[in-house]
């Protein structure tokens, strides 16, 4: 039987240290290796990007965004999206990593004019001082 998948996301586990700054840079690309443009239909505006962190009940408890957000659990304006290069940088100060040590789940989503895509998802593990 043939199989088709519309899921473009990659499963990547992340480990970070509690109360440390968090920095992550990724380059999004298409399956053929070309850059995932990250430019909205107007040709001038970068996609919005959000990274959601979920507890074991599936509730979002912390988030990082490229813009300003209504839910109080978001750390705003800590993601930079660079169209044309596919580069997304998350740069969160230590004060933004407010969770207790433990294992969580996450997903990073980009929002274009009409398109919404999960780029990466997986486990988000916070470790503490050794």
N, CA, C and O atoms as a Tinker XYZ file with bonds, in Angstrom:
   520  protein
     1  N      0.842000   -1.175000    0.000000    73     2
     2  CA     0.000000    0.000000    0.000000    64     1     3
     3  C      0.887000    1.239000    0.000000    63     2     4     5
     4  O      1.876000    1.297000    0.731000    81     3
     5  N      0.544000    2.209000   -0.801000    73     3     6
     6  CA     1.278000    3.468000   -0.861000    64     5     7
     7  C      0.984000    4.300000    0.384000    63     6     8     9
     8  O     -0.059000    4.159000    1.021000    81     7
     9  N      1.927000    5.159000    0.704000    73     7    10
    10  CA     1.787000    5.986000    1.899000    64     9    11
    11  C      2.129000    7.430000    1.540000    63    10    12    13
    12  O      3.145000    7.693000    0.897000    81    11
    13  N      1.289000    8.345000    1.952000    73    11    14
    14  CA     1.515000    9.771000    1.728000    64    13    15
    15  C      1.463000   10.466000    3.078000    63    14    16    17
    16  O      0.589000   10.181000    3.896000    81    15
    17  N      2.396000   11.375000    3.310000    73    15    18
    18  CA     2.354000   12.169000    4.533000    64    17    19
    19  C      2.432000   13.648000    4.195000    63    18    20    21
    20  O      3.215000   14.055000    3.337000    81    19
    21  N      1.634000   14.438000    4.860000    73    19    22
    22  CA     1.659000   15.887000    4.681000    64    21    23
    23  C      2.401000   16.561000    5.832000    63    22    24    25
    24  O      2.465000   17.788000    5.898000    81    23
    25  N      2.958000   15.765000    6.733000    73    23    26
    26  CA     3.678000   16.283000    7.897000    64    25    27
    27  C      5.112000   16.614000    7.494000    63    26    28    29
    28  O      5.898000   15.720000    7.179000    81    27
    29  N      5.448000   17.907000    7.505000    73    27    30
    30  CA     6.808000   18.316000    7.125000    64    29    31
    31  C      7.722000   18.462000    8.335000    63    30    32    33
    32  O      8.911000   18.739000    8.175000    81    31
    33  N      7.189000   18.281000    9.543000    73    31    34
    34  CA     7.981000   18.535000   10.747000    64    33    35
    35  C      9.012000   17.439000   10.995000    63    34    36    37
    36  O      8.866000   16.301000   10.549000    81    35
    37  N     10.043000   17.818000   11.713000    73    35    38
    38  CA    11.099000   16.897000   12.129000    64    37    39
    39  C     11.019000   16.733000   13.633000    63    38    40    41
    40  O     10.724000   17.687000   14.354000    81    39
    41  N     11.281000   15.523000   14.106000    73    39    42
    42  CA    11.262000   15.228000   15.531000    64    41    43
    43  C     12.670000   15.437000   16.086000    63    42    44    45
    44  O     13.590000   14.689000   15.755000    81    43
    45  N     12.834000   16.446000   16.923000    73    43    46
    46  CA    14.132000   16.790000   17.503000    64    45    47
    47  C     13.950000   17.027000   18.995000    63    46    48    49
    48  O     13.126000   17.848000   19.397000    81    47
    49  N     14.705000   16.322000   19.810000    73    47    50
    50  CA    14.646000   16.516000   21.256000    64    49    51
    51  C     15.614000   17.628000   21.667000    63    50    52    53
    52  O     16.716000   17.730000   21.128000    81    51
    53  N     15.197000   18.457000   22.622000    73    51    54
    54  CA    15.985000   19.588000   23.107000    64    53    55
    55  C     16.231000   19.425000   24.603000    63    54    56    57
    56  O     15.313000   19.086000   25.351000    81    55
    57  N     17.464000   19.665000   25.041000    73    55    58
    58  CA    17.787000   19.715000   26.465000    64    57    59
    59  C     18.324000   21.105000   26.771000    63    58    60    61
    60  O     19.208000   21.603000   26.074000    81    59
    61  N     17.794000   21.722000   27.806000    73    59    62
    62  CA    18.236000   23.052000   28.232000    64    61    63
    63  C     18.452000   23.020000   29.741000    63    62    64    65
    64  O     17.966000   22.125000   30.432000    81    63
    65  N     19.179000   23.999000   30.235000    73    63    66
    66  CA    19.441000   24.096000   31.668000    64    65    67
    67  C     18.531000   25.156000   32.270000    63    66    68    69
    68  O     18.451000   26.280000   31.774000    81    67
    69  N     17.853000   24.785000   33.335000    73    67    70
    70  CA    16.960000   25.697000   34.048000    64    69    71
    71  C     17.752000   26.903000   34.546000    63    70    72    73
    72  O     18.881000   26.761000   35.017000    81    71
    73  N     17.157000   28.086000   34.439000    73    71    74
    74  CA    17.741000   29.357000   34.878000    64    73    75
    75  C     18.958000   29.788000   34.063000    63    74    76    77
    76  O     19.685000   30.687000   34.484000    81    75
    77  N     19.195000   29.171000   32.915000    73    75    78
    78  CA    20.219000   29.637000   31.970000    64    77    79
    79  C     19.512000   30.272000   30.779000    63    78    80    81
    80  O     18.333000   30.016000   30.536000    81    79
    81  N     20.240000   31.101000   30.042000    73    79    82
    82  CA    19.709000   31.614000   28.786000    64    81    83
    83  C     19.521000   30.448000   27.827000    63    82    84    85
    84  O     20.187000   29.419000   27.946000    81    83
    85  N     18.610000   30.617000   26.875000    73    83    86
    86  CA    18.327000   29.572000   25.895000    64    85    87
    87  C     18.517000   30.155000   24.506000    63    86    88    89
    88  O     17.877000   31.144000   24.151000    81    87
    89  N     19.398000   29.545000   23.720000    73    87    90
    90  CA    19.668000   30.007000   22.360000    64    89    91
    91  C     19.580000   28.820000   21.416000    63    90    92    93
    92  O     20.196000   27.781000   21.653000    81    91
    93  N     18.812000   28.978000   20.347000    73    91    94
    94  CA    18.681000   27.935000   19.345000    64    93    95
    95  C     18.560000   28.600000   17.984000    63    94    96    97
    96  O     17.751000   29.509000   17.800000    81    95
    97  N     19.360000   28.147000   17.036000    73    95    98
    98  CA    19.295000   28.647000   15.668000    64    97    99
    99  C     19.062000   27.457000   14.746000    63    98   100   101
   100  O     19.805000   26.477000   14.789000    81    99
   101  N     18.031000   27.546000   13.913000    73    99   102
   102  CA    17.781000   26.491000   12.941000    64   101   103
   103  C     17.647000   27.107000   11.559000    63   102   104   105
   104  O     17.275000   28.272000   11.419000    81   103
   105  N     17.950000   26.323000   10.551000    73   103   106
   106  CA    17.731000   26.733000    9.170000    64   105   107
   107  C     16.693000   25.790000    8.585000    63   106   108   109
   108  O     16.923000   24.587000    8.470000    81   107
   109  N     15.559000   26.346000    8.219000    73   107   110
   110  CA    14.465000   25.549000    7.661000    64   109   111
   111  C     14.694000   25.367000    6.166000    63   110   112   113
   112  O     15.000000   26.317000    5.444000    81   111
   113  N     14.538000   24.121000    5.722000    73   111   114
   114  CA    14.706000   23.847000    4.290000    64   113   115
   115  C     13.627000   22.885000    3.819000    63   114   116   117
   116  O     13.025000   22.163000    4.614000    81   115
   117  N     13.400000   22.890000    2.536000    73   115   118
   118  CA    12.462000   21.962000    1.907000    64   117   119
   119  C     13.152000   20.615000    1.715000    63   118   120   121
   120  O     14.369000   20.510000    1.865000    81   119
   121  N     12.374000   19.590000    1.385000    73   119   122
   122  CA    12.937000   18.248000    1.193000    64   121   123
   123  C     14.027000   18.207000    0.129000    63   122   124   125
   124  O     14.947000   17.393000    0.209000    81   123
   125  N     13.924000   19.089000   -0.873000    73   123   126
   126  CA    14.930000   19.083000   -1.942000    64   125   127
   127  C     16.179000   19.895000   -1.587000    63   126   128   129
   128  O     17.073000   20.060000   -2.417000    81   127
   129  N     16.238000   20.407000   -0.339000    73   127   130
   130  CA    17.403000   21.139000    0.129000    64   129   131
   131  C     17.337000   22.642000   -0.083000    63   130   132   133
   132  O     18.207000   23.363000    0.406000    81   131
   133  N     16.331000   23.137000   -0.799000    73   131   134
   134  CA    16.193000   24.575000   -0.989000    64   133   135
   135  C     15.689000   25.215000    0.299000    63   134   136   137
   136  O     15.090000   24.553000    1.147000    81   135
   137  N     15.940000   26.501000    0.426000    73   135   138
   138  CA    15.547000   27.243000    1.626000    64   137   139
   139  C     14.032000   27.369000    1.710000    63   138   140   141
   140  O     13.370000   27.690000    0.723000    81   139
   141  N     13.489000   27.113000    2.897000    73   139   142
   142  CA    12.078000   27.373000    3.186000    64   141   143
   143  C     11.981000   28.874000    3.417000    63   142   144   145
   144  O     12.492000   29.382000    4.416000    81   143
   145  N     11.337000   29.581000    2.512000    73   143   146
   146  CA    11.466000   31.036000    2.417000    64   145   147
   147  C     10.989000   31.834000    3.622000    63   146   148   149
   148  O     11.588000   32.864000    3.930000    81   147
   149  N      9.948000   31.412000    4.312000    73   147   150
   150  CA     9.446000   32.105000    5.509000    64   149   151
   151  C      8.995000   33.541000    5.234000    63   150   152   153
   152  O      9.124000   34.417000    6.090000    81   151
   153  N      8.464000   33.772000    4.028000    73   151   154
   154  CA     7.980000   35.093000    3.635000    64   153   155
   155  C      6.483000   35.000000    3.362000    63   154   156   157
   156  O      6.031000   34.120000    2.629000    81   155
   157  N      5.723000   35.911000    3.955000    73   155   158
   158  CA     4.276000   35.917000    3.761000    64   157   159
   159  C      3.930000   36.303000    2.323000    63   158   160   161
   160  O      4.788000   36.749000    1.563000    81   159
   161  N      2.650000   36.120000    1.964000    73   159   162
   162  CA     2.184000   36.347000    0.592000    64   161   163
   163  C      2.409000   37.772000    0.104000    63   162   164   165
   164  O      2.481000   37.994000   -1.104000    81   163
   165  N      2.522000   38.741000    1.003000    73   163   166
   166  CA     2.737000   40.121000    0.573000    64   165   167
   167  C      4.151000   40.333000    0.039000    63   166   168   169
   168  O      4.448000   41.385000   -0.528000    81   167
   169  N      5.023000   39.345000    0.213000    73   167   170
   170  CA     6.386000   39.420000   -0.304000    64   169   171
   171  C      7.318000   40.281000    0.516000    63   170   172   173
   172  O      8.471000   40.476000    0.134000    81   171
   173  N      6.840000   40.805000    1.645000    73   171   174
   174  CA     7.672000   41.720000    2.423000    64   173   175
   175  C      7.724000   41.389000    3.916000    63   174   176   177
   176  O      8.612000   41.865000    4.623000    81   175
   177  N      6.790000   40.586000    4.396000    73   175   178
   178  CA     6.677000   40.345000    5.826000    64   177   179
   179  C      7.111000   38.923000    6.170000    63   178   180   181
   180  O      6.710000   37.964000    5.511000    81   179
   181  N      7.934000   38.800000    7.208000    73   179   182
   182  CA     8.388000   37.480000    7.653000    64   181   183
   183  C      7.247000   36.720000    8.307000    63   182   184   185
   184  O      6.341000   37.316000    8.889000    81   183
   185  N      7.301000   35.375000    8.203000    73   183   186
   186  CA     6.365000   34.527000    8.918000    64   185   187
   187  C      6.453000   34.844000   10.415000    63   186   188   189
   188  O      7.496000   35.277000   10.905000    81   187
   189  N      5.359000   34.627000   11.125000    73   187   190
   190  CA     5.384000   34.641000   12.579000    64   189   191
   191  C      5.832000   33.257000   13.038000    63   190   192   193
   192  O      5.599000   32.263000   12.351000    81   191
   193  N      6.469000   33.198000   14.190000    73   191   194
   194  CA     6.947000   31.917000   14.700000    64   193   195
   195  C      6.690000   31.842000   16.194000    63   194   196   197
   196  O      6.870000   32.814000   16.927000    81   195
   197  N      6.261000   30.651000   16.630000    73   195   198
   198  CA     6.013000   30.418000   18.053000    64   197   199
   199  C      6.544000   29.042000   18.425000    63   198   200   201
   200  O      6.436000   28.090000   17.652000    81   199
   201  N      7.109000   28.953000   19.601000    73   199   202
   202  CA     7.501000   27.666000   20.156000    64   201   203
   203  C      6.671000   27.471000   21.422000    63   202   204   205
   204  O      6.736000   28.278000   22.349000    81   203
   205  N      5.896000   26.398000   21.450000    73   203   206
   206  CA     5.024000   26.083000   22.575000    64   205   207
   207  C      5.637000   24.939000   23.381000    63   206   208   209
   208  O      6.138000   23.975000   22.801000    81   207
   209  N      5.603000   25.035000   24.702000    73   207   210
   210  CA     6.043000   23.945000   25.576000    64   209   211
   211  C      4.821000   23.478000   26.368000    63   210   212   213
   212  O      4.086000   24.281000   26.942000    81   211
   213  N      4.623000   22.150000   26.382000    73   211   214
   214  CA     3.430000   21.545000   26.971000    64   213   215
   215  C      3.771000   20.676000   28.168000    63   214   216   217
   216  O      4.821000   20.036000   28.205000    81   215
   217  N      2.873000   20.657000   29.149000    73   215   218
   218  CA     3.034000   19.736000   30.285000    64   217   219
   219  C      2.489000   18.363000   29.906000    63   218   220   221
   220  O      2.044000   18.156000   28.778000    81   219
   221  N      2.526000   17.440000   30.839000    73   219   222
   222  CA     2.099000   16.063000   30.559000    64   221   223
   223  C      0.604000   15.952000   30.269000    63   222   224   225
   224  O      0.157000   14.948000   29.715000    81   223
   225  N     -0.170000   16.968000   30.636000    73   223   226
   226  CA    -1.605000   16.979000   30.344000    64   225   227
   227  C     -1.910000   17.561000   28.959000    63   226   228   229
   228  O     -3.067000   17.594000   28.540000    81   227
   229  N     -0.868000   18.019000   28.249000    73   227   230
   230  CA    -1.061000   18.591000   26.921000    64   229   231
   231  C     -1.422000   20.062000   26.919000    63   230   232   233
   232  O     -1.829000   20.602000   25.890000    81   231
   233  N     -1.276000   20.726000   28.080000    73   231   234
   234  CA    -1.569000   22.151000   28.173000    64   233   235
   235  C     -0.309000   22.964000   27.935000    63   234   236   237
   236  O      0.743000   22.655000   28.495000    81   235
   237  N     -0.401000   24.004000   27.107000    73   235   238
   238  CA     0.729000   24.898000   26.889000    64   237   239
   239  C      1.015000   25.657000   28.172000    63   238   240   241
   240  O      0.114000   26.269000   28.747000    81   239
   241  N      2.282000   25.620000   28.634000    73   239   242
   242  CA     2.628000   26.252000   29.908000    64   241   243
   243  C      3.738000   27.291000   29.758000    63   242   244   245
   244  O      3.983000   28.076000   30.675000    81   243
   245  N      4.407000   27.296000   28.607000    73   243   246
   246  CA     5.442000   28.286000   28.321000    64   245   247
   247  C      5.534000   28.406000   26.817000    63   246   248   249
   248  O      5.391000   27.417000   26.099000    81   247
   249  N      5.770000   29.604000   26.342000    73   247   250
   250  CA     5.894000   29.811000   24.904000    64   249   251
   251  C      6.850000   30.936000   24.599000    63   250   252   253
   252  O      7.038000   31.846000   25.407000    81   251
   253  N      7.456000   30.869000   23.426000    73   251   254
   254  CA     8.338000   31.918000   22.923000    64   253   255
   255  C      7.767000   32.366000   21.582000    63   254   256   257
   256  O      7.264000   31.544000   20.817000    81   255
   257  N      7.842000   33.667000   21.290000    73   255   258
   258  CA     7.232000   34.142000   20.045000    64   257   259
   259  C      8.073000   35.215000   19.368000    63   258   260   261
   260  O      8.946000   35.839000   19.972000    81   259
   261  N      7.768000   35.402000   18.080000    73   259   262
   262  CA     8.433000   36.451000   17.314000    64   261   263
   263  C      7.693000   37.777000   17.442000    63   262   264   265
   264  O      8.199000   38.809000   17.000000    81   263
   265  N      6.530000   37.766000   18.025000    73   263   266
   266  CA     5.740000   38.990000   18.172000    64   265   267
   267  C      5.249000   39.157000   19.588000    63   266   268   269
   268  O      5.860000   38.672000   20.540000    81   267
   269  N      4.134000   39.853000   19.711000    73   267   270
   270  CA     3.522000   40.034000   21.024000    64   269   271
   271  C      2.320000   39.116000   21.116000    63   270   272   273
   272  O      1.577000   38.958000   20.148000    81   271
   273  N      2.132000   38.520000   22.261000    73   271   274
   274  CA     1.098000   37.502000   22.438000    64   273   275
   275  C      0.209000   37.827000   23.619000    63   274   276   277
   276  O      0.634000   38.483000   24.570000    81   275
   277  N     -1.032000   37.361000   23.551000    73   275   278
   278  CA    -1.987000   37.567000   24.620000    64   277   279
   279  C     -1.779000   36.617000   25.795000    63   278   280   281
   280  O     -1.762000   37.084000   26.933000    81   279
   281  N     -1.620000   35.299000   25.582000    73   279   282
   282  CA    -1.478000   34.424000   26.747000    64   281   283
   283  C     -0.279000   34.820000   27.602000    63   282   284   285
   284  O      0.798000   35.120000   27.086000    81   283
   285  N     -0.482000   34.817000   28.903000    73   283   286
   286  CA     0.566000   35.273000   29.816000    64   285   287
   287  C      1.766000   34.344000   29.866000    63   286   288   289
   288  O      2.815000   34.746000   30.370000    81   287
   289  N      1.657000   33.121000   29.366000    73   287   290
   290  CA     2.781000   32.187000   29.426000    64   289   291
   291  C      3.808000   32.408000   28.316000    63   290   292   293
   292  O      4.819000   31.706000   28.275000    81   291
   293  N      3.575000   33.371000   27.409000    73   291   294
   294  CA     4.516000   33.641000   26.327000    64   293   295
   295  C      5.604000   34.628000   26.730000    63   294   296   297
   296  O      5.336000   35.628000   27.397000    81   295
   297  N      6.832000   34.335000   26.316000    73   295   298
   298  CA     7.930000   35.300000   26.362000    64   297   299
   299  C      7.953000   35.901000   24.963000    63   298   300   301
   300  O      8.214000   35.197000   23.988000    81   299
   301  N      7.683000   37.190000   24.864000    73   299   302
   302  CA     7.455000   37.845000   23.578000    64   301   303
   303  C      8.746000   38.332000   22.923000    63   302   304   305
   304  O      9.731000   38.643000   23.592000    81   303
   305  N      8.704000   38.386000   21.598000    73   303   306
   306  CA     9.752000   39.000000   20.772000    64   305   307
   307  C     11.136000   38.418000   21.012000    63   306   308   309
   308  O     12.122000   39.155000   20.997000    81   307
   309  N     11.229000   37.114000   21.234000    73   307   310
   310  CA    12.529000   36.459000   21.439000    64   309   311
   311  C     12.889000   35.533000   20.280000    63   310   312   313
   312  O     13.909000   34.845000   20.323000    81   311
   313  N     12.044000   35.520000   19.240000    73   311   314
   314  CA    12.333000   34.735000   18.039000    64   313   315
   315  C     12.502000   35.691000   16.874000    63   314   316   317
   316  O     11.688000   36.592000   16.668000    81   315
   317  N     13.569000   35.484000   16.115000    73   315   318
   318  CA    13.832000   36.263000   14.911000    64   317   319
   319  C     13.715000   35.340000   13.704000    63   318   320   321
   320  O     14.354000   34.289000   13.656000    81   319
   321  N     12.901000   35.733000   12.732000    73   319   322
   322  CA    12.719000   34.971000   11.499000    64   321   323
   323  C     13.325000   35.783000   10.366000    63   322   324   325
   324  O     12.988000   36.953000   10.188000    81   323
   325  N     14.231000   35.159000    9.591000    73   323   326
   326  CA    14.890000   35.850000    8.491000    64   325   327
   327  C     14.471000   35.216000    7.163000    63   326   328   329
   328  O     14.984000   34.161000    6.790000    81   327
   329  N     13.537000   35.858000    6.446000    73   327   330
   330  CA    13.097000   35.322000    5.162000    64   329   331
   331  C     14.263000   35.266000    4.165000    63   330   332   333
   332  O     15.219000   36.035000    4.264000    81   331
   333  N     14.162000   34.359000    3.224000    73   331   334
   334  CA    15.195000   34.232000    2.202000    64   333   335
   335  C     16.345000   33.340000    2.616000    63   334   336   337
   336  O     17.018000   32.750000    1.771000    81   335
   337  N     16.575000   33.240000    3.935000    73   335   338
   338  CA    17.653000   32.377000    4.433000    64   337   339
   339  C     17.106000   31.140000    5.135000    63   338   340   341
   340  O     17.814000   30.145000    5.289000    81   339
   341  N     15.840000   31.202000    5.564000    73   339   342
   342  CA    15.242000   30.109000    6.307000    64   341   343
   343  C     15.699000   30.033000    7.753000    63   342   344   345
   344  O     15.400000   29.065000    8.452000    81   343
   345  N     16.422000   31.050000    8.204000    73   343   346
   346  CA    16.990000   31.014000    9.557000    64   345   347
   347  C     15.990000   31.541000   10.582000    63   346   348   349
   348  O     15.389000   32.603000   10.420000    81   347
   349  N     15.838000   30.748000   11.645000    73   347   350
   350  CA    15.010000   31.130000   12.789000    64   349   351
   351  C     15.898000   31.045000   14.026000    63   350   352   353
   352  O     16.510000   30.012000   14.296000    81   351
   353  N     15.958000   32.141000   14.768000    73   351   354
   354  CA    16.780000   32.191000   15.979000    64   353   355
   355  C     15.877000   32.445000   17.175000    63   354   356   357
   356  O     15.070000   33.375000   17.181000    81   355
   357  N     16.030000   31.598000   18.187000    73   355   358
   358  CA    15.340000   31.791000   19.463000    64   357   359
   359  C     16.409000   32.182000   20.473000    63   358   360   361
   360  O     17.373000   31.443000   20.676000    81   359
   361  N     16.245000   33.337000   21.106000    73   359   362
   362  CA    17.229000   33.842000   22.058000    64   361   363
   363  C     16.477000   34.349000   23.288000    63   362   364   365
   364  O     15.993000   35.480000   23.314000    81   363
   365  N     16.389000   33.491000   24.306000    73   363   366
   366  CA    15.580000   33.773000   25.499000    64   365   367
   367  C     16.509000   34.044000   26.679000    63   366   368   369
   368  O     17.408000   33.247000   26.945000    81   367
   369  N     16.307000   35.157000   27.392000    73   367   370
   370  CA    17.117000   35.392000   28.587000    64   369   371
   371  C     16.790000   34.375000   29.676000    63   370   372   373
   372  O     15.730000   33.749000   29.654000    81   371
   373  N     17.691000   34.217000   30.610000    73   371   374
   374  CA    17.505000   33.247000   31.698000    64   373   375
   375  C     16.183000   33.466000   32.435000    63   374   376   377
   376  O     15.559000   32.507000   32.890000    81   375
   377  N     15.762000   34.711000   32.551000    73   375   378
   378  CA    14.512000   35.011000   33.256000    64   377   379
   379  C     13.286000   34.433000   32.544000    63   378   380   381
   380  O     12.214000   34.337000   33.142000    81   379
   381  N     13.435000   34.050000   31.278000    73   379   382
   382  CA    12.323000   33.482000   30.527000    64   381   383
   383  C     12.183000   31.980000   30.650000    63   382   384   385
   384  O     11.171000   31.417000   30.230000    81   383
   385  N     13.183000   31.317000   31.220000    73   383   386
   386  CA    13.138000   29.857000   31.389000    64   385   387
   387  C     12.642000   29.587000   32.808000    63   386   388   389
   388  O     13.431000   29.351000   33.723000    81   387
   389  N     11.335000   29.626000   32.970000    73   387   390
   390  CA    10.722000   29.636000   34.297000    64   389   391
   391  C     10.201000   28.288000   34.769000    63   390   392   393
   392  O      9.673000   28.189000   35.877000    81   391
   393  N     10.333000   27.265000   33.968000    73   391   394
   394  CA     9.801000   25.949000   34.348000    64   393   395
   395  C     10.714000   25.247000   35.337000    63   394   396   397
   396  O     11.902000   25.556000   35.434000    81   395
   397  N     10.145000   24.301000   36.068000    73   395   398
   398  CA    10.931000   23.442000   36.945000    64   397   399
   399  C     11.623000   22.395000   36.087000    63   398   400   401
   400  O     11.192000   22.112000   34.970000    81   399
   401  N     12.707000   21.816000   36.619000    73   399   402
   402  CA    13.370000   20.769000   35.855000    64   401   403
   403  C     12.380000   19.634000   35.611000    63   402   404   405
   404  O     11.511000   19.356000   36.439000    81   403
   405  N     12.530000   18.989000   34.464000    73   403   406
   406  CA    11.617000   17.908000   34.126000    64   405   407
   407  C     11.523000   17.723000   32.626000    63   406   408   409
   408  O     12.223000   18.382000   31.857000    81   407
   409  N     10.650000   16.818000   32.225000    73   407   410
   410  CA    10.458000   16.496000   30.813000    64   409   411
   411  C      9.125000   17.066000   30.332000    63   410   412   413
   412  O      8.090000   16.892000   30.975000    81   411
   413  N      9.173000   17.735000   29.211000    73   411   414
   414  CA     8.010000   18.365000   28.606000    64   413   415
   415  C      7.980000   17.987000   27.125000    63   414   416   417
   416  O      8.886000   17.316000   26.631000    81   415
   417  N      6.950000   18.416000   26.433000    73   415   418
   418  CA     6.883000   18.293000   24.983000    64   417   419
   419  C      6.829000   19.702000   24.407000    63   418   420   421
   420  O      6.412000   20.643000   25.082000    81   419
   421  N      7.254000   19.840000   23.152000    73   419   422
   422  CA     7.227000   21.146000   22.517000    64   421   423
   423  C      6.910000   21.011000   21.033000    63   422   424   425
   424  O      6.987000   19.924000   20.462000    81   423
   425  N      6.552000   22.134000   20.423000    73   423   426
   426  CA     6.482000   22.227000   18.971000    64   425   427
   427  C      6.764000   23.669000   18.565000    63   426   428   429
   428  O      6.376000   24.612000   19.255000    81   427
   429  N      7.450000   23.824000   17.426000    73   427   430
   430  CA     7.712000   25.141000   16.847000    64   429   431
   431  C      6.870000   25.266000   15.590000    63   430   432   433
   432  O      6.952000   24.436000   14.685000    81   431
   433  N      6.054000   26.320000   15.546000    73   431   434
   434  CA     5.121000   26.520000   14.447000    64   433   435
   435  C      5.405000   27.853000   13.775000    63   434   436   437
   436  O      5.656000   28.854000   14.446000    81   435
   437  N      5.364000   27.861000   12.422000    73   435   438
   438  CA     5.462000   29.113000   11.672000    64   437   439
   439  C      4.109000   29.404000   11.046000    63   438   440   441
   440  O      3.401000   28.501000   10.601000    81   439
   441  N      3.765000   30.697000   11.023000    73   439   442
   442  CA     2.471000   31.146000   10.529000    64   441   443
   443  C      2.703000   32.123000    9.384000    63   442   444   445
   444  O      3.226000   33.218000    9.590000    81   443
   445  N      2.312000   31.720000    8.173000    73   443   446
   446  CA     2.362000   32.609000    7.016000    64   445   447
   447  C      1.038000   33.327000    6.883000    63   446   448   449
   448  O      0.283000   33.428000    7.850000    81   447
   449  N      0.748000   33.829000    5.688000    73   447   450
   450  CA    -0.519000   34.511000    5.449000    64   449   451
   451  C     -1.678000   33.535000    5.594000    63   450   452   453
   452  O     -2.645000   33.814000    6.303000    81   451
   453  N     -1.582000   32.389000    4.923000    73   451   454
   454  CA    -2.637000   31.377000    5.003000    64   453   455
   455  C     -2.083000   30.028000    5.438000    63   454   456   457
   456  O     -2.854000   29.122000    5.755000    81   455
   457  N     -0.773000   29.878000    5.461000    73   455   458
   458  CA    -0.200000   28.577000    5.785000    64   457   459
   459  C      0.295000   28.532000    7.222000    63   458   460   461
   460  O      0.825000   29.508000    7.753000    81   459
   461  N      0.107000   27.381000    7.827000    73   459   462
   462  CA     0.568000   27.118000    9.189000    64   461   463
   463  C      1.310000   25.791000    9.148000    63   462   464   465
   464  O      0.747000   24.784000    8.720000    81   463
   465  N      2.564000   25.774000    9.585000    73   463   466
   466  CA     3.344000   24.546000    9.562000    64   465   467
   467  C      4.135000   24.356000   10.845000    63   466   468   469
   468  O      4.792000   25.276000   11.330000    81   467
   469  N      4.059000   23.144000   11.385000    73   467   470
   470  CA     4.931000   22.761000   12.483000    64   469   471
   471  C      6.258000   22.354000   11.865000    63   470   472   473
   472  O      6.310000   21.439000   11.044000    81   471
   473  N      7.346000   23.042000   12.263000    73   471   474
   474  CA     8.663000   22.729000   11.703000    64   473   475
   475  C      9.379000   21.652000   12.491000    63   474   476   477
   476  O      9.907000   20.702000   11.912000    81   475
   477  N      9.402000   21.792000   13.811000    73   475   478
   478  CA    10.045000   20.796000   14.660000    64   477   479
   479  C      9.182000   20.552000   15.885000    63   478   480   481
   480  O      8.405000   21.414000   16.297000    81   479
   481  N      9.328000   19.365000   16.461000    73   479   482
   482  CA     8.627000   19.024000   17.689000    64   481   483
   483  C      9.392000   17.902000   18.365000    63   482   484   485
   484  O     10.259000   17.274000   17.759000    81   483
   485  N      9.067000   17.656000   19.618000    73   483   486
   486  CA     9.729000   16.576000   20.334000    64   485   487
   487  C      9.687000   16.791000   21.827000    63   486   488   489
   488  O      8.788000   17.444000   22.356000    81   487
   489  N     10.674000   16.231000   22.496000    73   487   490
   490  CA    10.790000   16.365000   23.947000    64   489   491
   491  C     11.612000   17.605000   24.277000    63   490   492   493
   492  O     12.591000   17.912000   23.598000    81   491
   493  N     11.203000   18.307000   25.320000    73   491   494
   494  CA    11.935000   19.471000   25.822000    64   493   495
   495  C     12.282000   19.153000   27.267000    63   494   496   497
   496  O     11.409000   19.153000   28.134000    81   495
   497  N     13.553000   18.884000   27.526000    73   495   498
   498  CA    13.995000   18.486000   28.851000    64   497   499
   499  C     14.756000   19.627000   29.513000    63   498   500   501
   500  O     15.692000   20.180000   28.935000    81   499
   501  N     14.344000   19.973000   30.735000    73   499   502
   502  CA    15.063000   20.977000   31.520000    64   501   503
   503  C     15.830000   20.275000   32.623000    63   502   504   505
   504  O     15.258000   19.545000   33.432000    81   503
   505  N     17.144000   20.509000   32.643000    73   503   506
   506  CA    17.971000   19.952000   33.702000    64   505   507
   507  C     18.317000   21.062000   34.677000    63   506   508   509
   508  O     18.158000   22.240000   34.359000    81   507
   509  N     18.780000   20.704000   35.840000    73   507   510
   510  CA    19.116000   21.683000   36.874000    64   509   511
   511  C     20.603000   21.616000   37.184000    63   510   512   513
   512  O     21.344000   20.877000   36.536000    81   511
   513  N     21.027000   22.365000   38.145000    73   511   514
   514  CA    22.428000   22.375000   38.559000    64   513   515
   515  C     22.820000   20.965000   38.990000    63   514   516   517
   516  O     22.075000   20.286000   39.697000    81   515
   517  N     23.989000   20.546000   38.557000    73   515   518
   518  CA    24.459000   19.176000   38.855000    64   517   519
   519  C     24.807000   19.046000   40.308000    63   518   520
   520  O     25.219000   17.974000   40.751000    81   519
